[in-house]
């Protein structure tokens, strides 16, 4: 008989019956790891009706169709170490090393939960005596040799000892344990096992084990102000709902726009950079990631101070606009800001005031006279209203900027634009406020070191090259405070003095 072997499969598993006591003890001993960032969905709390339905199914022995899927950490580590030892491909080695680091970081955990986190949670809650079981149809138990039966309801701790022992030791659950597999394979298992649930496209996308996805989830999960902002603003629904990891989708879109200011939310681009790691994909630059992170922190900090009442008035489209507006002046080389030479020329020193002023201007843009077209019946009674095609509010409907047109006086617009009307509108409004913002201390000019090189300035200051070693080129008015690297604003001073003075304004040395 011919033996056929699958040489591409990375996953091996065992399966069989376990008891509720087995899974309960693992959970109580903190041996189960649930990774909502990389391998799972965010756990949405079950409603009492669903909890009762699951426990009813479990106690009546009908839960064998609902498998609990676990990955055994110790055996996966052994296999990864073997794969790493045998691997000769440098790119693959980096991937294996990242996987190995991840699994070893889990410490004394024994299993990763791939599927069944809700069921395990409800089993633990019930046996801890926290759940009041209230089934719609009875679950009846009987002690062999005795007359009568006992209806299971209420809390576990209130049951007679015999029935508590039965529920712990005799109720079967079907468990699949994966003993090998890398993070990519385990994510695929999770997605497949949840294919009957309404997972959004982005939920599946962000679950790929990918350094950029880790960056996105870390940024969104560990910044409480950012979480509050996304939870408070309106219209974060569908793919953008926080429970569906929509905050990471929003940030990913803005990261790609920061990387390419003409980006228009191309789905393929999102799929590429957030999908499995590939050598032929161009990923966002580190500078773009830093800018994106800095802007979102400013946005979130400002929104928290402005307050829930104001933030709730606006939709996520306003958050897009706030990001664009900040980027115009914070990002050096920004396609739009460079049109007025304001790109990277300012830093926002008072985000609370900036956000407050922005919301005021945004409200005027969205509610400007002419935004809505009113429709009347033959008797002159208004029957409906619709957004004017040239209105700023209409342009906010999506991120396809190039086709947006604005005509002054039409739809409440203040400007004429043949394309990119939404972005150009924001830019024009911002330009009007810059001087006032600077005078009020909301923004501050940032200098530049791009104007003149060190060697050019050595010549200009008549410092011989042989005497320049150990001297620092110093900006008298620091770049951080708007100073430029020009002859008039520079000097050569000893290193210790320069380091000690840091970014303070200085007197020019003799």
N, C-alpha and C positions, 0 to 999 in steps of 0.2 A: 504493500500500500504506500502511495506517495504521500510524503509529509509536506504540507504547505506552511510557510512561516511568513507572518507580516513583519517586514523589516522597518516600516515607517511608524508603527504604533509605539507611542511613548507611555501609554497608560495601561496598567494592569490593576485588576480589582478583584476583591472577594465580596460575597454577599451572603446574607443569611439572617435568621431571626435573632433578635435580641429582646430583652425585656425593658419595660419602662424604667425599672430600677437601674439598669445598666447605663442608660443615657442620662438619667437623673443624677447618678453619682458622679459621672464625668463632668457634668455641668456644675455641680456644687463644689467639686474639687478644682474648678477653674482650669480644666484640661481641654476645653473646647475654645477655639479661636474663630471669631466671626469678623471678617475683613470687609466692612462696608465700603471701603475706598477702592479696593482693587478687585475683589472677587464676589461682591454681593451688591444687592440693592440696599438702599436705606430702608431699615425695618419700619414699616408702617404698622402702628398698633391695630390689632384686630378688634372689631366691634364685639360686644358681649354675645350677640347672636351667632357670630362666626366661631367664637371660642366654644360656646355650648355645642354647636354642631360638630366641631372637631372632636371634643371630648366624648360626645355621644357615639360617634363613629369609632373612636379608639376603644372605648370600654365595651362596645358590642363586638369587638374583634374584626371590624370591617376596615381597619386602617392599613392593611397590608398593601393596598394599592398606592399608598402615600409613602414612598421610600425616603429615608433620611440618608443623605449622601455626605460622606466624610472623606477627607484626605489624610492619610497617616503620615505625620511629619517625619518621624525617624527613618522610615524606609525610603521616603522621597529624598532625604538628605544623602543617604547611602548611595542611591542611584545617581544623584547629581554629582557627587564626588567622583564616582566611577566615570561618568560621561565627561567630566572636566579633565580627568587624567588622560582619557583617550582622545580628546579633542585636539585637532591641529589647526582648525580654522580660527583665526584671531577674532573675527566678528562674532562667531558663535561662542567663543570662550568668554567674551564680555557678557553676553546674555546669560550663560550658565553661571558665571560668577555672581551676577546680580540676583539670580534665582537662589543660589546657595546662601548668599548673605541674607536674603529675605527669610528663608525657612529657618536658618540658625538664629535669627533675631527673635524668634517666637519663644525662646527660652524653654520652660518645662511644659509647654502646651503639648498635647498628644495628637490632637486632630484639628484640622480646619473644617469648618462647616461649609459645604458647598450648596446644599439644598436642605431645607427643613428648619431654618432658624426660628420661624414662627412656632412651628409645632414643638420644638424643644423648649422654647420659652414658655409655652402654655402648659406643657408637662411639668416643668419646674414650678411655675406659679401655683398649679393645682396641688402638687404634693407638698409645697411649702405652706399650704393652708390659706393662700391668698385669694383663690378663686371660689366664688359661690356658684357651683354647678347647678344650672336650672334647665334641664332638658325639656324639649317640647313633647317627647314621647319617652316612656319609661325605660330605664336600664335596671333590670331586676336580677339579683343574685340569690342563690339558694345554697345553704350548707347541706352537703350530701347526707342523706339519712334523716333529715329533719323536714317537718312540714312547714309550709309557708315560704315566702320569699321576702327579700329586702330590696327596696327601691333606692338606688344610688342617687343622691342629690345633696345639695348644700356643700359644706366644706369638708375636705379630706380628713381633717383632724377630728371631726365629729362622728366619723364612721366607726363601727365596731372593729376591734383588732383584726378579726378574721378577714373582713372585707378589705381593710387597708393592705394586709399582706397579699391578698389576691391581686389587687390592682397593681401593686408594685412588682410582684414576681411572676404573674401568670398572663399578663397582657402582652401579646407579641407586637413587635414593630420590625419592619423590614429595613435593614441597614446595608448600604453599599459602601465599602471602604476601598478607596483608591490608594494603592501602595506605591505607585510611581506616577510621574507626570510633572511637567513644568507648569509655570503660572499660566502660560498661554493656553495649554491644554485644559487646565482646570477651569479657566474662565469659560472656555467653550462648553465644558460640561454643565456649568451653571446656566449659561444662556440656553442650551438645549433643554435642560430640565425645566426651565421657566418659559418655554416657548408657547404654552397655552395661556400665560399671563400677559397682560397688556404692557409689555416692556416697550419703552419708546426707542426710537432709532438711536438717540444719543446715549441712553442707558447702556445699550449693547456696545456702542462705540467707545465709551469712556472706560469700560471694563477691560479693554485691552491692556496687557502689561506693557507699558510704554513710559519712558522717563518723562515725556511731556504730560501725560495723563497724571502721573504722580505729582508733578509740579502744580497742575491745576487743582487736584483734589486737596493737596496740602494748603494751597492758598485759600481755598474756599472753606475748608473744614476747620481751620485753626485761626480764623480771624472773626471774632464775635461781632464786630461792627459790620463787617461785610455780610455775614449771615443775616444780621438784622435788616440791613438795607434791602437785600434780595427778598426777604420774607415780608417786608412791609410795603414795597412798591406794588402797584396793581398790575394785573395782566401777566403775572409769571405763571402761566398755565401750560398744559400739554407738555411738550418737550422741555419747556422752561420751568416747570414746577420744581420747587426745591426738593420734594420727595423723589423726583425723577432725576436728580442731579443737574437740574437746569441751570443752576448757578455756574457750573463748570462749562456748560455750553455757551452761556453769555460771555464769560471771560475768554473762552477760546476764540470766539468770533472777534472780540476786540483785540486780542493778541495778534490774530492774523491781519487785522486792519492796521495795527501799529507796525507790523512788519511790511505791509504793502498798503499805502494809503488809498489805493484804488480798488482794494479788495471789496467784493460785493457778496459775501456769504455764499461762496460756491461750495455746494455739498461735497463735491469730489475732493476739494482741498481739505475740508474738515475730515473726511474719511481717511485721507492719506496720512495727515500728520497725527491723527488720534488713533490710527489703526495699528496693526502689528508693525514693529520696527522693521524698516527696509533700508538698505544702503543707498537706494536711488531716490529717496525722498528728500526734498529740501525742507528742513525744519526751521522754525522761527529762530532768529538770531538772539543771543543772550541779551543784547542791548534792548531788543524789543520786549523780552520777558521782564527785564528790570523796569522799563518804562511802564509797562502794563500794570505791574505790581504796585509801583509808586502811585500811579493815577488812581487805581481802585482803592488804595488806602486813603488817599485824600478825599475821594468821593464818599466813602463810607464814613469817615470821621466827620465830614461836613454834614451828611444826612442825619447822623445820630444827634448832633447838636440842633439842627433845624427842627427835628422832631417828627413824630409819627403822623400828626394831623396834617402837616404839609406834604410829607413824602407820599402819603396815601392818595393824594390828589392826582398824582402823576403815574403814568404807565412806564413799562420798561423802555419804551422808545425814548423817553426823556433821559433815562440813564445812558442810553447810547449817545444822545446829544451832549450830555455832560462830559462823557469820555472824549468825544471828538473835540469839544471846546478846550478842554485842558491840554490835550495833545497838541493842538495848534501852536501853543506857546511853550510847551515843555519839551517837545521832541525836536532835536536838531535835525534838520533835513526834512521835516514834515512837508509833504507835497503842498498842502494848503497854506500852512503858516508861512512858508518860504515866499509865497506870492506877495506878502507884505513885509518880508524880512523880520518876522516875529518868531520864527521857528527856533525853539530852544533858547530864546532870549530872556525868558522869565521863569522864575520859580514861584509857586503859590505858597505864601507864608501864613495865610489865614484861610484855611479851607472852609471853615464854617461860614465866613462872610462871602467867600467866592460862591459856594453852593447856594446860599440864600439869595444872593444877587442873581445867580443864574436862574433859579426857580422863578423869580419875579419876571425876568425877561422871557422865560419859556411860557409862562402863563399868558403874557401879552401876545406872543407868537401864535399860540394855539387858539386863543379866543379873539383874535383880531376881527374887526368888523368886515364881513364879507366871506368869512371862512365857510359859512353854510349857505347853500342855495335853498330857498323856500319854495315849495310847490303848493298851488292853490287849486281848489275845484272851481266850477263855473260860477259858484255863488260867492267866491272870494274867501272861502274858508280854507285855512292852511290844512293840508292833509298829510304832508310829510316834509322833511328837510334832508338834504344830503350834502356831504362835503364837496366843496368846489375843487375841481381837478387841479387847480393851480395853487391851492392853499397850502400853507406850511403843515397844517395838521394832516392833510391827505398824503403829503410826502413822507410822513412818519410811519405810514402803513407797512413799509418793508425796508430792507437794506439795499435795494437796487437803486443806486444813486445816479448813475450816468444818465438815465432817461428822464430824470425829474427836471421840469421846466417851470420857471416863475415869470409872471408878467406883472409889472408894477400896476397896482390898482385892481388887479383881478384876484379874487379869492382872498382878499385882505393882504396881499403881498406888498412889501415896501420896495422890492427890487426886481430888476429884469435879469434873468439867467437862462441861458440856452441849454444848460446841462448841469448836473450835480447841484441842483437848486437847494436841496436840504443842507448840504455841507457849506455851500457858498453863503447861504443865508446866515448860518451860525457864525461863520467867519466875519461877515460884514458887521453883525451885531457886536461881536466881541471887540473888533477893532475900535468901535466907537467908545467902548468903556475902558480901554487900557490905561489911558492917562489918569482917569478918575480912580481906577483900581490901584494904580501905583501911588497916587497921592494919599489914598486912604490906608496904605499899608497892607493891602490884600495880596498884592504881587510885588515882586522885586526883580529888578534887572539882573541878569546873569552875564558875567563877562566871558571872554574867550581867550584861549591860548593859540588860536590858529593863525593869527595875523603875521607873526614874525618868529623865525627860528632862533634858537640859542646862539648858533654860530653867527647869524646876522647881527644879533645884539651884542655879542662880544666885540665885533668890529665897530659897531656904532658907539659903544661905550669906551672904546679904545683900551680894552683889556687884552693883553697879549695872551695867546693860547697857552704859552708856557707857564703863565701865572693863574690860569683859570681852574686848575685842579683844586677841589675842595670848596670852591665857591658855588653858591646856589643862585640861580636866576630867580629873583623875587619880584612879584607884582606889588607895588606900593599900595594901591587900592586893590584888594584881593579879587580874584576872578569871581569868587562866591558872592561878592558884593557889587558886582557889575564892572569890575576893572578889566581892562584889555591889556594884552601883551604888546605894548607899544614902547617906543624909545622913552617917551615922556613918563610912562608909568612903570618903568622897570629899573632895577639896579642889581648889581652883583654883591652879595654879602656872604659872610662865612656861614657854614652849614648850621652850627649850633644856634646862632642868632635867628636864622630863618625858621628853624624848627621851633624854637622857643616862642617866637612871635606868632607862629601859625597863621590864621587868616585875619589877624587884626590889621586895621589901617595903620600905616607907619609914616614916620617922617623920612624924607629922603636923606640918605647918608651923604656926608660931605665928600 
